[in-house]
Amino acid sequence: MVGGRTSAGRGEPAAEPEDAGRELRRLRRERGMSLAALARTAFYSKGHLSKVENGEKPLTPALARACDRALDTGGLLEKALAAPDGRGGPADETCPYRGLASYGPDDARWFFGRARATAALVGRTVESRGTGPLLVVAPSGAGKSSLLRAGLLPALVRGALPIEGAGPVVLLTPGEDPVAHLLSRLAGATAVPRDVLAQALGRSAADFADAAGRPVLVVDQFEETFTLCRDTRERRVFVRALHALATRGASVVLGVRADFYGQCLAHPELVAALRDGHLPLGPMNLAQLREAITGPAREAGLTIEPGLVEILLRDAAMTTDTTGAAGDTATPLRPGILPLLSHALLATWQHRENGALTVAGYQLTGGISGAVAATAERAYTGLSPQRQSAARQLLLHLVQVNETGETGRRMERHRLLERAGDPGTAVAVLDAFADARLVTLDADHVELAHEALLRAWPRLREWIDEDRAGLRTRQALLEAAEAWAREDRDPGLLYRGTRLAVAREWAADPVRRAALGQLAREFLDGAAAQEAAERQREQRRTRRLRWLVASLVVLLALSLVTGGLALRQNRASEKQRRLVASREFALQAESMVERDPQRAVEQAVEAYRAYPTVQARSALLTADGELRHRIPDMRAFESSDFDDGGRLPALLAADRDLLDRYDRGDGAVSADGRSVAVRRIATVEVRDTATRRTVATLSRVASVGPMALSPDGRTLVTVDGRLAHVWDVNARREITTVQGPHGSNAALFSPNGRTLAVAGHGHGVALWDVARRRELATLEDSASSSWAAMAFSPDGRTLAISDFFTPSIRVWDTVARRATDIRPGDSPRGYTRLAFSPDGGTLAGARADGAVGAWDVRTRRKALTLIGGPARRRVPQPVLALAFTRHDGLAAVYASGEWRLWDLDARGLEASYCDLPLGPYPTFPCD
């Protein structure tokens, strides 16, 4: 890079132009290489090589080495220069410009433009001694490393630090192991053994500083502490050690890139230095840049063609305004331009004409922006395809990619060659790029000449952008492999899970895998083998767990089955015991219900509590009904809250004459209980039940056969066996006749009075629309039956019909025209009276022997059987009227005039007997 001045150097010997030129031409022609091809591979202009071959210019050792490598001569040209035949002579052909590389301590002779910065840095170094580290902060490409190496270090060596007892000057870069580098450099510069320093640092940073003495420590590229060192603990130890040295008598100068300012602030030891002890290094101004361009040329005895400096300043985006004091303009240089300018000057020097740097030679380089790219591209395209592939891998190994971007990476030479597939090819590639001044080689390390190459060479930029994530994966993999090797290949450090999967996917490409190196490949293979072993162990463990779980499940299932069977058997036994007890109590209740209803209730309650069977429920309701009947208050029955259409039992119980006629078929009551029809000889009288006045008398009515009144009492139907005659009560005349299938046997109005059901002599029922006087449907029945009773559900959808001679009840869905049977099966007798509960869910039926049963309409299951006192006599009394009350009650009136009212809520009834004294009813202890 361009820079300020400090000391002198020696030139290189040159051969006699004429003889050297002929030898170069001969070797080139023997190998069939054109002059243009040699120019591309040797990185010298075609014109310059032509003049060397013609004897117009000398063959320098640098050019001889480049041509030997390009022509693969085995060093013939360089040996010819070294031969003591008197044809060689000294000449100062050393290039005064360093290109992309930083100026080092030996380059102080060529270092110009930073005299003021060097003086300021020396002064600040003196001031900061013993107070803390001094940080030189500058953007990349500002010349920070050159200032430290070619400015500060030579000044310190010359004794510019006026301090008694100042120790040796030590230069280091942190690298991947900053603590190890610090210990090695201090041990090499002082008389203190490395082990002693390491032990002192292990105790404390203060002990380390005391053991190290008072050296002058210059740390260049301090940002490597954050980019290359991955061990957070080592990074912290390194910073503390530097701080301890700087505060206990030593001078510590840190050169750090400006974009790592934030990382430095994360360390408390550096915060004070950044606040009070840092030296910012800005870009050069116009006057400094002129000196950096012309000073090295003047020192080397080169002339500069007029106009070249102005072109260089123009291309560097500088103005030529010199109105500042002493012509020292304040116009700043564009950041990062210095290494590019230095490389352009190096390339211009290669195209020099008779010791002069010319405008034409500069234009051949491609200018400031194109010189680096052109040089790098010539170096790359001059390689064979095999070496080009190796060049890509090698250069990417010298790049460190992180979250904020990318930086150059200094690597140990042997590690870099180890990662190359062919070390011989890798060496040739590195030599080619080193000759082009693109990489820097020393005995042990390799690095990019400057980070500017990362931005100035499009091809390298493209390589990085193409696989940025892959480069980070490779970096992490290589670092992990090295840590694994340092820890004696500890299996705990091998990749696992997602990290291993990502690394294996990336390394699936053979080219990438080959570029990893032996150690990283062994690391990756070891991680894969360990994962496979762990997977197999996990599979075996999973299989064992599955067998164990399966065994436990089987044992649990057997236990549950055994326990379930035992519990089920226990419950079955308990249920059987309770069923037997319930049956015994129910039989006792039934046996004494007529002679001692109170005792019967006690036994029925015990039966129901033992197990609520149908028999127990029936016994409880029967005994309760008998006990209620013994209360001599008739109004309790008459005032019962009967459902609409259910007033008949109360009317019959209160009117003996109506009861007798109803029994003979000579009576009918409307559903609302307000009208009653009584048959006389050839006439029918319709009376108002409230006033007992005759509302209408109908003449010429059949003397026998059942009758039916509409719910509102305005329509009367009489059945004579063949037809059903429909009468208008108010008009006192017959309005129509209807019939069922095969004649008429019985008739019934629906709850809304609109539909009339007429049962024939078996084989079904006809449904008639009374108002329109037309048949709606016929509910066909294949069996021949003698219909004894009919009942509509409250919604009129369901019609129940009983057969007098068989114990079955046919339940019709009048909408879907489907029929199902309820077959009680506990008696051969048929049912003569039917009634639906208010919700339509329960159907009650009375047999000819006076027994009353109830069924669930949906399931067709029997709910209970009620055998009241009249049904238990020697001559059982049939039920003439059957109806539900609104609140779970069922009422029946027998032919003897007796009535029974049953509360169908058995659970509530049992609770009432157990807990509540209800007037005349007894209460029983339930525990």
Secondary structure, 3 states (H helix, E strand, C coil): CCECCCCCCCCEEECCHHHHHHHHHHHHHHCCCCHHHHHHHHCCCHHHHHHHHCCCCCCCHHHHHHHHHHHCCCCHHHHHHHCCCCCCEEECCCCCCCCCCCCCHHHHHHECCCHHHHHHHHHHHHHHCCCCCEEEEECCCCCHHHHHHHHHHHHHHCCCCCCCCCCCEEEECCCCCHHHHHHHHHHHHCCCCHHHHHHHHHHCHHHHHHHHCCCEEEECCCCHHHHCCCCHHHHHHHHHHHHHHHHCCCEEEEEEEHHHHHHHHCCHHHHHHHHHCEEECCCCEHHHHHHHHHHHHHHCCCEECCCHHHHHHHHCCCCCCCCCHHHCCCCECCCCHHHHHHHHHHHHHHCCECCEECHHHHHHHCHHHHHHHHHHHHHHHCCCHHHHHHHHHHHHHCEEEECCEEEECCEEHHHHHHCCCCHHHHHHHHHHHHHCCCEEECCCEEEECCCHHHHHCHHHHHHHHHCHHHHHHHHHHHHHHHHHHHCCCCHHHCCCHHHHHHHHHHCCCHHHHHCCCHHHHHHHHHHHHHHHHHHHHHHHHHHHHHHHHHHHHHHHHHHHHHHHHHHHHHHHHHHHHHHHHHHHHHHHHHHHCCCCHHHHHHHHHHHHHHCCCHHHHHHHHHHHHHHHHCCCCCHHHHCCCECCCCCHHHHHHHCHHHHHHHHHCCEEECCCCCEEEEEECCEEEEEECCCCCEEEEEECCCCCCCEEECCCCCEEEEECCCCEEEEECCCCEEEEEECCCCCCCEEEECCCCCEEEEECCCCEEEEEECCCCEEEEEEECCCCCCEEEEEECCCCCEEEEEECCCCCEEEEECCCCEEEEECCCCCCCCEEEEEECCCCCEEEEEECCCCEEEEECCCCCEEEEECCHHHHCCCCCCEEEEEEECCCEEEEEECCCCEEEEECCHHHHHHHHHHCCCCCCCCCCCC
